[in-house]
Amino acid sequence: MSYWVAYLRKSLDEEGKQVYSLDFQKNEIKKVAAEKGIKIHKFFKEERSGTDTRRPEFMKMMEGIEKGEYTGIVAYSLDRLSRNLQDSGKIFELIIRHRKGDLLIAQYKNIDWRSYEGAMLFTAHMMAAIFEVLGTQIRTLTAMQYLKAQGKQVGKLPYGYKKIWIDRKNKEYEIVIDEEKAKVIKEVYRLALDEHMGRRRIAAELGLTDSLVRAILSNEKYTGYSVVNGQVVENELPPLISLDLFCEMNPKNPLCKKMRGKFS
């Protein structure tokens, strides 16, 4: 007896893209399955990125294919199944190479994926999906580098700062000094430079973690400057400590080497 299953996936970051909605995929899959005379016994639904290699529903489905519990898989498109090499390779090995199940893709309902042409098309589409993800990651990284070069704060704020929201809807805010934490930062520097205390002793004295003390003493952003791609830029964080104080603590820091003689 044949036991076909279907896989539906929608990424959490695809809100509003109705073409990828779970209901749309399910309806298209049902149409194609009916045309092919296939009865779908189970639908695996997932709301995770296709780049995620630990999708629980996908893993259950592939385990069923490997054990011979399921006859085949139906999906709306190849990139709904996977957008990472690990899972794409698993599908290729089990279904196309070792023929442990059938594969029906609604967008390509007449393709025999076990044929030479089908295998080549499968590989081409999977690589295209994977490189699309890679392209997005590269664009994101490039944008982050650009923002850093403009002195913009990217990622979590360092200890000692906080956001004052102006317009949450449009993500407009102002970065200001957290006065209580600023006092702690200045005390860390005083104990390190004036009292010659080591990090662990400072941490014990102030009730901080060793890693936080290390971060405080080595973060050049507290000066209001950063080094990005070898260039000194003025960042958007209000200065907490002076350049000369930071460089007394970190004489070999690239910022200190570049700004030597220019301390305020």
VOPAGU-2260 file (C-alpha; in pm, 1 decimal, decimal comma):
REM VOPAGU-2260
SITE   aa  ch    i         X         Y         Z
SITE  MET   A    0       0,0       0,0       0,0
SITE  SER   A    1     132,5     344,3     -93,8
SITE  TYR   A    2     164,2     602,4     184,3
SITE  TRP   A    3     238,6     948,2      50,0
SITE  VAL   A    4     310,5    1246,2     273,8
SITE  ALA   A    5     331,7    1618,9     198,5
SITE  TYR   A    6     562,8    1883,7     335,7
SITE  LEU   A    7     450,4    2243,9     383,1
SITE  ARG   A    8     690,6    2512,6     498,5
SITE  LYS   A    9     667,1    2883,9     554,8
SITE  SER   A   10     946,1    3095,5     697,7
SITE  LEU   A   11     858,5    3329,0     982,8
SITE  ASP   A   12    1015,5    3615,9     785,4
SITE  GLU   A   13     790,6    3564,7     481,8
SITE  GLU   A   14     479,9    3723,3     630,1
SITE  GLY   A   15     260,7    3870,3     358,9
SITE  LYS   A   16     399,9    3656,8      76,2
SITE  GLN   A   17      75,1    3469,6      14,0
SITE  VAL   A   18     225,0    3258,4    -261,9
SITE  TYR   A   19     419,2    3079,2      11,5
SITE  SER   A   20     136,3    3052,1     264,9
SITE  LEU   A   21      72,7    2705,7     406,1
SITE  ASP   A   22    -286,2    2707,4     278,7
SITE  PHE   A   23    -175,1    2797,1     -72,7
SITE  GLN   A   24      83,4    2519,7     -75,2
SITE  LYS   A   25    -166,3    2267,5      61,0
SITE  ASN   A   26    -425,8    2350,5    -204,6
SITE  GLU   A   27    -173,7    2329,8    -489,7
SITE  ILE   A   28     -39,3    2000,4    -357,9
SITE  LYS   A   29    -390,0    1853,8    -334,3
SITE  LYS   A   30    -463,3    1950,8    -696,6
SITE  VAL   A   31    -149,3    1787,2    -832,3
SITE  ALA   A   32    -191,5    1478,4    -612,2
SITE  ALA   A   33    -545,1    1434,4    -744,7
SITE  GLU   A   34    -419,3    1463,0   -1103,4
SITE  LYS   A   35    -161,5    1194,1   -1036,2
SITE  GLY   A   36    -401,8     967,5    -848,9
SITE  ILE   A   37    -205,7    1001,1    -526,7
SITE  LYS   A   38    -364,5     996,6    -183,6
SITE  ILE   A   39    -183,3    1203,9      77,2
SITE  HIS   A   40    -208,2    1043,7     419,7
SITE  LYS   A   41     -17,1    1301,6     625,4
SITE  PHE   A   42      81,8    1667,4     602,3
SITE  PHE   A   43     399,9    1783,8     774,5
SITE  LYS   A   44     370,6    2156,4     847,2
SITE  GLU   A   45     663,3    2373,7     948,5
SITE  GLU   A   46     714,6    2744,1    1012,5
SITE  ARG   A   47    1091,6    2763,3     996,5
SITE  SER   A   48    1359,6    2882,1     760,5
SITE  GLY   A   49    1470,4    2634,1     495,3
SITE  THR   A   50    1827,5    2710,4     600,0
SITE  ASP   A   51    1757,5    2549,4     938,8
SITE  THR   A   52    1912,8    2200,3     948,9
SITE  ARG   A   53    1718,7    2103,9    1262,4
SITE  ARG   A   54    1358,9    2135,7    1141,9
SITE  PRO   A   55    1170,3    1876,1    1352,3
SITE  GLU   A   56     889,3    1803,8    1104,0
SITE  PHE   A   57    1132,0    1769,5     814,4
SITE  MET   A   58    1349,0    1535,4    1020,5
SITE  LYS   A   59    1048,9    1316,9    1112,0
SITE  MET   A   60     946,4    1299,6     747,4
SITE  MET   A   61    1292,2    1204,1     621,4
SITE  GLU   A   62    1325,9     943,8     896,6
SITE  GLY   A   63     999,8     788,3     774,3
SITE  ILE   A   64    1133,1     782,9     417,1
SITE  GLU   A   65    1458,6     622,5     530,2
SITE  LYS   A   66    1273,9     352,0     724,1
SITE  GLY   A   67    1042,8     281,4     431,3
SITE  GLU   A   68     732,7     395,5     620,5
SITE  TYR   A   69     641,8     650,9     353,1
SITE  THR   A   70     613,6     590,1     -19,9
SITE  GLY   A   71     695,1     940,9    -129,0
SITE  ILE   A   72     695,0    1314,9     -61,0
SITE  VAL   A   73     490,7    1589,4    -223,9
SITE  ALA   A   74     592,4    1955,4    -190,1
SITE  TYR   A   75     488,3    2274,9    -362,3
SITE  SER   A   76     841,3    2367,9    -472,0
SITE  LEU   A   77    1196,7    2252,3    -421,2
SITE  ASP   A   78    1291,3    2546,6    -202,7
SITE  ARG   A   79    1001,9    2466,0      32,0
SITE  LEU   A   80    1178,1    2137,0     104,7
SITE  SER   A   81    1523,5    2275,9     174,3
SITE  ARG   A   82    1753,5    2571,1     134,7
SITE  ASN   A   83    2065,8    2417,2     285,2
SITE  LEU   A   84    2320,3    2167,9     155,0
SITE  GLN   A   85    2277,7    1916,8     437,5
SITE  ASP   A   86    1905,3    1856,2     388,5
SITE  SER   A   87    1922,9    1889,9      10,8
SITE  GLY   A   88    2192,5    1624,0       7,7
SITE  LYS   A   89    1978,4    1395,6     224,6
SITE  ILE   A   90    1686,5    1423,4     -18,8
SITE  PHE   A   91    1917,2    1360,3    -313,4
SITE  GLU   A   92    2082,8    1056,9    -155,1
SITE  LEU   A   93    1766,6     887,5     -25,3
SITE  ILE   A   94    1518,7     960,5    -301,7
SITE  ILE   A   95    1710,9    1028,7    -620,5
SITE  ARG   A   96    2018,1     812,6    -572,6
SITE  HIS   A   97    1900,7     523,7    -353,5
SITE  ARG   A   98    1531,6     537,3    -458,9
SITE  LYS   A   99    1392,0     495,6    -108,8
SITE  GLY   A  100    1084,6     697,0    -199,0
SITE  ASP   A  101     926,6     907,1    -473,2
SITE  LEU   A  102     927,7    1283,3    -506,0
SITE  LEU   A  103     649,8    1495,3    -655,0
SITE  ILE   A  104     691,3    1871,8    -684,6
SITE  ALA   A  105     375,0    2065,9    -767,7
SITE  GLN   A  106     562,9    2328,3    -969,1
SITE  TYR   A  107     722,7    2054,1   -1180,7
SITE  LYS   A  108     456,8    1785,6   -1171,2
SITE  ASN   A  109     579,2    1603,3   -1483,4
SITE  ILE   A  110     946,6    1578,9   -1388,7
SITE  ASP   A  111    1092,7    1235,9   -1308,9
SITE  TRP   A  112    1347,6    1331,7   -1046,2
SITE  ARG   A  113    1522,3     996,0   -1072,7
SITE  SER   A  114    1611,5    1050,4   -1436,4
SITE  TYR   A  115    1941,9    1205,7   -1536,0
SITE  GLU   A  116    1767,9    1526,7   -1643,1
SITE  GLY   A  117    1560,2    1532,7   -1323,9
SITE  ALA   A  118    1865,0    1484,9   -1104,0
SITE  MET   A  119    2045,1    1767,3   -1284,1
SITE  LEU   A  120    1743,2    1996,2   -1247,2
SITE  PHE   A  121    1711,6    1907,4    -879,7
SITE  THR   A  122    2076,9    1994,6    -821,4
SITE  ALA   A  123    2053,0    2320,0   -1017,9
SITE  HIS   A  124    1743,4    2438,5    -833,1
SITE  MET   A  125    1880,9    2349,8    -492,8
SITE  MET   A  126    2207,0    2529,7    -559,4
SITE  ALA   A  127    2013,8    2834,3    -685,4
SITE  ALA   A  128    1807,8    2842,6    -364,2
SITE  ILE   A  129    2117,8    2802,2    -150,8
SITE  PHE   A  130    2305,8    3078,8    -334,4
SITE  GLU   A  131    2003,1    3306,4    -302,3
SITE  VAL   A  132    2027,8    3263,5      75,2
SITE  LEU   A  133    2404,0    3318,7      59,0
SITE  GLY   A  134    2347,7    3633,0    -147,1
SITE  THR   A  135    2109,6    3768,0     116,8
SITE  GLN   A  136    2364,9    3696,0     387,4
SITE  ILE   A  137    2637,7    3872,6     189,8
SITE  ARG   A  138    2413,4    4174,1     126,9
SITE  THR   A  139    2329,7    4188,1     496,5
SITE  LEU   A  140    2698,0    4167,9     589,1
SITE  THR   A  141    2782,0    4441,0     336,6
SITE  ALA   A  142    2507,8    4663,3     478,7
SITE  MET   A  143    2638,9    4605,8     830,7
SITE  GLN   A  144    2991,7    4694,9     722,7
SITE  TYR   A  145    2860,0    5010,5     557,7
SITE  LEU   A  146    2673,1    5112,1     874,2
SITE  LYS   A  147    2983,4    5047,0    1084,7
SITE  ALA   A  148    3188,9    5259,9     847,3
SITE  GLN   A  149    2937,0    5540,2     905,1
SITE  GLY   A  150    2984,5    5505,2    1279,7
SITE  LYS   A  151    2642,8    5345,7    1334,0
SITE  GLN   A  152    2596,1    5100,4    1618,4
SITE  VAL   A  153    2525,3    4750,2    1482,7
SITE  GLY   A  154    2399,7    4479,1    1714,4
SITE  LYS   A  155    2356,3    4483,9    2089,9
SITE  LEU   A  156    2448,8    4803,4    2272,2
SITE  PRO   A  157    2762,9    4785,0    2486,1
SITE  TYR   A  158    2724,9    4790,3    2862,8
SITE  GLY   A  159    2672,9    5148,9    2972,1
SITE  TYR   A  160    2425,7    5260,8    2705,4
SITE  LYS   A  161    2051,2    5243,0    2656,6
SITE  LYS   A  162    1793,7    5329,3    2391,5
SITE  ILE   A  163    1535,9    5602,9    2432,4
SITE  TRP   A  164    1259,3    5526,0    2184,4
SITE  ILE   A  165    1123,1    5811,8    1977,6
SITE  ASP   A  166     902,8    5608,4    1741,3
SITE  ARG   A  167     897,0    5230,9    1791,2
SITE  LYS   A  168     690,0    5171,5    1477,3
SITE  ASN   A  169     954,8    5330,6    1256,3
SITE  LYS   A  170    1239,1    5205,7    1477,3
SITE  GLU   A  171    1357,2    5555,4    1563,4
SITE  TYR   A  172    1551,8    5591,9    1886,1
SITE  GLU   A  173    1831,0    5781,4    2054,3
SITE  ILE   A  174    2128,7    5614,8    2220,2
SITE  VAL   A  175    2210,6    5770,2    2556,1
SITE  ILE   A  176    2444,1    5696,3    2844,7
SITE  ASP   A  177    2308,8    5483,6    3128,4
SITE  GLU   A  178    2441,2    5697,9    3412,6
SITE  GLU   A  179    2445,6    5420,6    3676,3
SITE  LYS   A  180    2638,8    5184,3    3453,0
SITE  ALA   A  181    2866,3    5466,5    3340,4
SITE  LYS   A  182    2974,7    5506,5    3702,9
SITE  VAL   A  183    3063,5    5136,6    3711,1
SITE  ILE   A  184    3270,2    5167,7    3393,9
SITE  LYS   A  185    3465,9    5461,2    3530,7
SITE  GLU   A  186    3524,0    5275,4    3856,4
SITE  VAL   A  187    3656,3    4974,8    3661,9
SITE  TYR   A  188    3912,4    5199,8    3492,9
SITE  ARG   A  189    4005,5    5366,4    3822,2
SITE  LEU   A  190    4067,2    5033,7    3993,0
SITE  ALA   A  191    4266,3    4904,5    3696,1
SITE  LEU   A  192    4486,4    5210,9    3644,1
SITE  ASP   A  193    4506,6    5376,4    3986,5
SITE  GLU   A  194    4481,2    5073,8    4213,4
SITE  HIS   A  195    4654,8    4836,2    3967,6
SITE  MET   A  196    4394,4    4565,7    4021,0
SITE  GLY   A  197    4361,2    4269,9    3787,2
SITE  ARG   A  198    4035,0    4183,5    3609,8
SITE  ARG   A  199    3932,6    3909,6    3850,8
SITE  ARG   A  200    3987,0    4123,8    4155,4
SITE  ILE   A  201    3792,6    4411,5    3998,1
SITE  ALA   A  202    3509,9    4172,4    3913,2
SITE  ALA   A  203    3497,3    4047,6    4272,3
SITE  GLU   A  204    3519,7    4401,1    4410,9
SITE  LEU   A  205    3229,7    4532,5    4200,0
SITE  GLY   A  206    3018,8    4217,7    4171,0
SITE  LEU   A  207    3073,6    4187,8    3795,7
SITE  THR   A  208    3172,4    3896,2    3577,7
SITE  ASP   A  209    3530,4    3862,8    3458,0
SITE  SER   A  210    3412,7    3871,9    3095,7
SITE  LEU   A  211    3225,1    4199,5    3150,1
SITE  VAL   A  212    3529,6    4361,3    3309,6
SITE  ARG   A  213    3738,9    4244,4    3014,6
SITE  ALA   A  214    3485,0    4388,4    2768,9
SITE  ILE   A  215    3473,6    4721,1    2953,1
SITE  LEU   A  216    3850,9    4759,0    2956,1
SITE  SER   A  217    3896,1    4670,0    2588,3
SITE  ASN   A  218    3597,6    4835,1    2417,0
SITE  GLU   A  219    3724,4    5131,0    2215,4
SITE  LYS   A  220    3367,7    5247,3    2148,5
SITE  TYR   A  221    3356,2    5400,7    2496,6
SITE  THR   A  222    3582,2    5674,7    2357,9
SITE  GLY   A  223    3333,1    5770,8    2086,7
SITE  TYR   A  224    3564,4    5632,9    1817,5
SITE  SER   A  225    3609,3    5301,5    1637,4
SITE  VAL   A  226    3846,9    5156,0    1380,9
SITE  VAL   A  227    3662,5    5011,9    1078,8
SITE  ASN   A  228    3858,9    4866,6     786,4
SITE  GLY   A  229    4170,9    5042,0     909,6
SITE  GLN   A  230    4002,6    5383,2     931,8
SITE  VAL   A  231    3911,6    5578,0    1243,9
SITE  VAL   A  232    3543,8    5671,1    1250,3
SITE  GLU   A  233    3343,2    5868,2    1501,6
SITE  ASN   A  234    3062,5    5642,8    1619,8
SITE  GLU   A  235    2712,9    5733,4    1737,7
SITE  LEU   A  236    2776,0    5626,2    2096,6
SITE  PRO   A  237    2827,9    5920,0    2334,9
SITE  PRO   A  238    3183,4    5907,2    2480,6
SITE  LEU   A  239    3210,4    5754,8    2826,5
SITE  ILE   A  240    3584,9    5774,9    2879,2
SITE  SER   A  241    3862,4    5979,5    2723,7
SITE  LEU   A  242    4096,3    5851,9    2455,6
SITE  ASP   A  243    4401,9    5900,0    2673,7
SITE  LEU   A  244    4247,7    5694,5    2955,8
SITE  PHE   A  245    4152,9    5414,4    2717,5
SITE  CYS   A  246    4493,9    5413,7    2553,8
SITE  GLU   A  247    4672,6    5414,6    2887,1
SITE  MET   A  248    4493,9    5085,2    2942,8
SITE  ASN   A  249    4527,3    4962,6    2582,3
SITE  PRO   A  250    4843,6    5112,3    2429,6
SITE  LYS   A  251    4857,9    4849,4    2152,6
SITE  ASN   A  252    4498,5    4897,6    2039,7
SITE  PRO   A  253    4481,0    5005,0    1669,3
SITE  LEU   A  254    4277,8    5312,0    1763,8
SITE  CYS   A  255    4549,2    5425,7    2001,7
SITE  LYS   A  256    4822,7    5376,0    1743,7
SITE  LYS   A  257    4631,4    5580,1    1486,9
SITE  MET   A  258    4526,6    5854,1    1728,2
SITE  ARG   A  259    4856,5    5890,3    1911,7
SITE  GLY   A  260    4916,4    6259,9    1982,6
SITE  LYS   A  261    4551,5    6346,8    1914,2
SITE  PHE   A  262    4405,7    6258,7    2252,6
SITE  SER   A  263    4156,6    6496,9    2406,1
